[in-house]
Amino acid sequence: MLRRTLAALLDLVYPPRCAACGAPAAPEPFCEICAGAVEPVPPGCSRCGLPGPDPVCGACLAEPPAFVSVRAGALFGGPVADAVHALKYANRPALARPLGSWLASRARLPDGAAVVAVPLSRGRRVARGYDQAALLADALARAAGAPRLRAALRRTRETPPQVGRTRGERARNVQGAFVAAPSARDRDLVLVDDVVTTGATVRAAAEALARAGARSVTVVALARAE
């Protein structure tokens, strides 16, 4: 009751704003116009979620990933891209709460699965002041009523940003960059990240969880790039 009252007071003082354009938005995270411009992920690969005509893409046939599937809230672009940019680069960590709740309504989590975040590198976390994937995972788990498994995955080394790299370069960049804790053993896990592009980062993270004995890994992301 107290939490709901405080939330209502905060809404009066700081009215909810669209995560993409900043216009009034109720319910969050998108205003009516931006919500209408969000593109669902079209059919594609049943493993990595890459949009396309094939039920399993060539990359997943050649090298099956350690995760079961990728579930995303929307196709990357338009309002969703603006929201992701604001969350990651515009110092707006509070957007993780409405975006995580929105994601929970669009990407169903496997029953009984615990939520794990793809960890940000220490250098970028210090520079940014927060880890956006961890905040998204917190909000997603809370909205979905799922357990949140913390410290289950960590980076073993700093990795340069993936932006602008080819598929092969992305894979080499994060190869062996993660290690999982014993808490992952015999668990069904949901691995959370903001955007899946080539899938190199979530592949490497899922491999670490599988090596630690995870029963299954399902990737859930705000957006899937084409």
Steps between C-alpha positions, in 0.01 A plus 500: 500500500778742597694416183196570281439830677862608455486402132185706451663802667808466281278488190344829608836667552678329209237394244592188301675584173547300182832318498544589132377855444443639850128573449255417781450125512243313703550212517876501460739448328369638169251769407214403270678616183831327581323184617331483161837522327657208690565214257454140618773252419406322175526121465849362464754264655351299785833507685655847470186688388664649190216615271495310173343221297688209657369316811864468612760742361831392350703619798294295746512193272878528470557568870193445721497752787492402866166676543160357412355810335502881488184684599490875438248771573529660157711548191785743558423838346274802538369565854664187642843606371444848647403348835805271506726793415347708780541215750861430409648834402276782629539425872141384543523181708144553628376393155596143585193463723229575241698334220547185707129487580417554132738221402335262748167560322648421156748218561370218716755348736527121534321373810727480802799659329730735691610830347868575433648812337781523246754694708644827375875537507635665813643797311173583324300443819720747689484754217123466459424472870269199458455174311193534277461124443503436875234767555288353219538154651387633840190661351419201276526253788284720723232547235496131405513373858818305421801442726799725435833316511778748577875450459435194286702641211800730484747629242851370524651788302425837348375484142484788250147606393332277241353789301643521148659155501427217255339175612837326518663788685217507752535127566877523551461808719288320762638147468573373850401834653249355749507255786198369690462422870391164648159657571417448130517122531177306437305820440283613211623852432384813318798699374415870463665758274382823340553420129594183312678583173717213372447310825872471572478637855203289610657194334817543706305567819270202444800275438644601839168422670479164323854411608397574858218246468195712416211278391382747235559861395242720328606845384259790554583844358328831454569486128624276220695658217448383143 
